[in-house]
Amino acid sequence: MGGSRQALRRVVHAERIDHEAHGAAWRARWHEETPDQRPDGAPGATPSGPDSAPGTS
């Protein structure tokens, strides 16, 4: 039973490392994209507010 528990912990640990690496790569890609390349609803996807009006720069 102890061997099964250790094997399960190894599998869970490997899965966690893989999941965290995938998440880190996704976040890196997201930060590299320009705001108009992000999916709708993502922060920074569409500028809003008084400073984003055309001709106010």
C-alpha positions as CSV (number, residue, x, y, z in Angstrom):
1,M,0.0,0.0,0.0
2,G,2.9,2.4,0.8
3,G,4.3,1.8,-2.7
4,S,1.0,2.7,-4.3
5,R,0.7,5.9,-2.3
6,Q,4.3,6.9,-3.3
7,A,3.5,6.1,-7.0
8,L,0.4,8.2,-6.9
9,R,2.3,11.1,-5.3
10,R,4.9,10.9,-8.1
11,V,2.2,11.0,-10.7
12,V,0.4,13.9,-9.1
13,H,3.7,15.8,-8.7
14,A,4.5,15.3,-12.4
15,E,1.0,16.4,-13.4
16,R,1.3,19.5,-11.3
17,I,4.7,20.5,-12.8
18,D,3.3,20.0,-16.3
19,H,0.2,22.0,-15.5
20,E,2.2,24.9,-14.0
21,A,4.6,24.9,-16.9
22,H,1.7,25.1,-19.3
23,G,0.1,27.9,-17.4
24,A,3.4,29.9,-17.2
25,A,3.8,29.5,-21.0
26,W,0.3,30.7,-21.6
27,R,0.7,33.7,-19.4
28,A,4.0,34.6,-21.1
29,R,2.3,34.4,-24.5
30,W,-0.6,36.5,-23.3
31,H,1.7,39.2,-22.0
32,E,3.6,39.3,-25.3
33,E,0.4,39.9,-27.4
34,T,-0.7,43.4,-28.2
35,P,-4.1,44.4,-26.7
36,D,-5.9,44.1,-30.1
37,Q,-4.7,40.4,-30.4
38,R,-6.2,39.3,-27.1
39,P,-9.6,37.6,-27.1
40,D,-12.7,39.7,-26.4
41,G,-13.2,40.3,-22.8
42,A,-9.6,40.1,-21.8
43,P,-8.2,43.0,-19.8
44,G,-6.8,45.5,-22.2
45,A,-8.7,44.0,-25.2
46,T,-10.4,47.3,-26.0
47,P,-9.3,50.6,-24.6
48,S,-12.0,52.6,-22.9
49,G,-12.2,55.8,-20.9
50,P,-11.6,59.5,-21.6
51,D,-8.0,59.0,-22.7
52,S,-8.9,56.5,-25.4
53,A,-11.1,58.9,-27.5
54,P,-9.7,59.6,-31.0
55,G,-7.8,62.8,-31.2
56,T,-7.1,63.3,-27.5
57,S,-3.5,62.3,-27.5
